[in-house]
Amino acid sequence: MSSLEKNNSTPSSEFQENLELLRQIYFFSGLPLETLKIFAYLCTRENFKQDEYIFSQDEDDGQAFYIINGRAQLERQDNGKTTAVRECQTGEFIGGLTLLGETRRLFSLKSLTETTCLLISREKFSKTMEQFPNLLAKICNTVAKNIGHWEERFLTDRADQCGECLSQLGVTLI
């Protein structure tokens, strides 16, 4: 068997891995396999060194990230002071709203370890969605449900700990 034949028969290609990852991400979960295959092909992987910024506050890079492996710190800078917001882990999808429209980052994401991410750009996402316009409603529905679940979890888990925060909630009212 030639090396070319061996490579073509290997089921664990990057494309196949990307496809499996996309199937696990809530944002893409309602999409048909044909569309997921296109996104799996269009995704890229990027490696970040420890302490490297994956994205920075106030920029609109138009990319969503899935952390394949590694850990990163979500940070917010106000008046020259940087505050750690939370740690992001392997398996987290970050920035899905960025795919739906121009969105200025409210946080920075800095790698705590060597980190590998799967990236999809707004441009590639939009061009693909132009081919499947009826699927955008499914994605928006999935995102709306996810926002609703997040707000419910917050109210259930933390409302009693954060009295001031309560008056700022209502994301689901948008």
N, C-alpha and C positions, 0 to 999 in steps of 0.2 A: 504494500500500500504506500503510495507516495505521501509526502508530508502535506500536500495540498488536500488530498482526500481525507487524511486524518483530521485536519483542521475543520473541514466542512462537516464532518460527522460528529464533532465535539458538541454535545448539547449545552455546555456551560459557557457559551460565548458571552461577551459583554452585552450584546443586544438582548439575549435571552435573560440575562441577569437584570438588565434595565426593565424589561417587560415585567418580570416578577416583582420588582420593587414598585413599579407604577401600579400594579394590581393591588398592592397593600396600602397605598396612599388614599386617604378619604377623598381628596380632591378629584381623583381620577376614577374612583371606584365604580361609578355608574356608567362608565363609557364602554362601548362594545370593543371586542378584541381587535378589530381592524384598526380602530382609532388609536388604541393603546400601542399597537405595533408601530404606527407612524411616530408617536411620541417617543417610544423606546429608541427608535432610529435617530430622532432629532436631539435627544438628550446628550449632554456631554458630561464627562467626569473631570473634576478638578481636585487636586491635592493642595492642602494648605499646611504650612509649617506651624509649629507651636507659636503662639502669640501673633500670628498673622491675622489681619482683618479679612473676614469673608465678605462683609459689606459694611458700609459706614453710615452713620446717622446723617440724615438730611439729603442723601443722594437718592436718585431714582435710577437704579441700575437695570430695572426691568427683568429681574431673574428670580426664580423660585429655586429653593435648595432642599434637597433631601439628604440628611446626614447618613451616609453609608457606613462609616465608622469614624470614631473619634468623639470628642466632646468640645463644646464651644460655650462661651459666656455671652449672654445677651446683656448689653450695657446701654445706659442712657447718660448723656452728658448734658448738664444744665449749669450755666454760669461757671464754666471751667472745671466743674466737679463731675467725675465719672462715678456712677453708681451701678453696681452689679445688680441686675434684675433677676436673672435666673440662669441655670445651666441647661443647655440643650444637649441631648444625647443621640447616640446612634438610633436611627429609626424615626427621627422627627422630620416633619415637612414644614418648611418655613418660607413664608412669602407668597402663598398662593394668590392672595388678593392682587399682588403685583402683576400677575398674568392677566387679570381682568381689566386693568387700566393703570394710568399713571398714578404712582403712589410714592410719595416721599417717605423714606425710612425714618421711623421715629426712634429707632434703636440702632446700635452697631452690634455686629456679631464677630467675636474674636475667638479664634481657636485656642483651646487650652492644651490640646495634644495635637499630634499630627492628625489631620482630619481629611477624609475624602467625601466629597459631595457629588450628588447627581444634580445637574443644573438643566433647567429649561428656560428659555428666554421668552419674553412677552411677544417678540416678533415671530418666533417660530410657532408659539402657541396660537397666536392670532391668525397666521396664515393657514394653519391646520383647521382651525375652527371655521374659517371661511368656506372650507370644503364640506363641513358638517354643521351648518348653522343651527339645525334643530337640537344639537347636543349641548349648546350653550345653556339652555334652560335647565338641563339636568345638572350641569356643573353649578349653576347659580343656586339651584335647590339644595344641592349637597352642601355648599358653603353656608347657606342660610341655616340649615339644620345644625351644622357644626358650631356656628356662632351661638345658636340657641342652646345647644348642649353645654357649651362653655359657660354661658351666663348662668344657666341652671346650676351647674357644678359649683360655680363661684358662690352663688346665693346659698346653696346647701352647705358647702364646706367652710366658707369664710365670712359670711355676712355678719355674724355675731362678733367677729374679731376686727372688723373694719367698718365702724359706724360711718366715718366720713366718706369712705369709698362708696357706700350704698347710694348716696345721693348722686354719684357720678355714673352709676350703671344705667342700663337701658339701651345697650347696643342693639338689642333685638327690636327696638322701636324705630330704628332708622328706616 
